[in-house]
């Protein structure tokens, strides 16, 4: 991590939000607790969490835009659908995946506007009126997690103090996210009523795969649990998402919560 000497986080003020994140580890409420911490610490307007496990594909774990909720889902769909390859940080994600998991520090990277292709910038920044972005790359046990934090025109760009707070918060964010998103929970419990209702249109194999994804598994670990090829798991996921009308795991989770 880059040493930035400026205003540190106001830890006493942030501790209740940190405590809530810890309390929600492994639970459905973790994403909201994480968002609350980030909003309080650096005033974000949009947040995206992606996972990369070595294939030429990324999965969206969290997509949130408080001002325009539907925009976040649309941007996540565009990004995971192929625009991620134009992300200036994508090659760095591939390199981090090749390294020993959790062996490196979290990297905090400011927005690299000059390195962005025009189509990428116009699709992911101009339409939702975003003006700045900071990315945190977090190596985990199964995936490299990619936390993207955005500011819009109303809040303005991240300043030096914001970057200092993020730099100080990075080890905590890495620990929280690894413990939550790496936590693959077994299917020993029956699906909740909400999950059963949402997944009812699916075949048995599609339903099982979605349940594994909902419990924190990556596509790779879900395929191993189901004893099927990764390509077969990809087919089941594609069919399930098409039937449910969701573009990503983040939207699947949100759909189950809304029900």
Steps between C-alpha positions, in 0.01 A plus 500: 500500500611856433578705806285813506553747781182696558189492718452147649159336548292619794503153659269576796235627258543201267511226764121438514497447122806272525334302779189452285713364216657249739158401635369439145791286375357203314149646517275662242536839668875528443476690172285774650731524802803533272328769294409693814864493614629621164240776473588624846875477447539652152156605375468259208207524260546165325670173596579187299664179619623253240673163536757363257608136529746467214271449202430774249182586690398703804205455733316788664448448874366845587362787290358807669419854397295667772373779275418276202465134610410367156804666346734292716355174374522617141863608537586167666342317207700704247823447693465125553371462144839595357590861579720375786763416236536875431556580867856634542530288818390172343848376413607575857214282624628214285850541642373505858305181436820328387670595828465312827157581644497749788878536477495859377378825643176661393561743217326839493487641147358843405297542183709465183290709265773543239537122466128438444369443147236758407222239473581366846499846656178607327309185596614472862557862603325754277147359513478463881683836541794349688811716523750297702585143598734326742567127471620258769643165388462238774652150453278235664510123546291418192497824301650843465237747618474833325333776702410808295387819673353793307415865552251694288484862397314596819770380742793570268830310470674320785746737665829435680330440834259249343793309350679502836193357672462230235867412528462463879174306464633264231631223734170499691293493179714216366456295817124553512441424134722191497324356799158570358539421131742208550255341741334226300210367704372141457151412382413322822221748573176512302454798267321792655145573391632792294762285326248223429258748344764666281660174384173313436512542116841327479595141438637306797863538389457871424340547842783317677762707321326826591474393863875438511561843349266658755703338779827656395641247255675603182393328181813284522435377856128451427591280202729295724226458760255386232767276340448652156732663248553875526360540148183317608468727803536802271215366285276446805576851625428657161167319474402581858584870467307520172191340656518731802584812301814581699844588356718413800529340841448842656159528335412143596575578865302825478205317344490247784517778760224702335268201503 
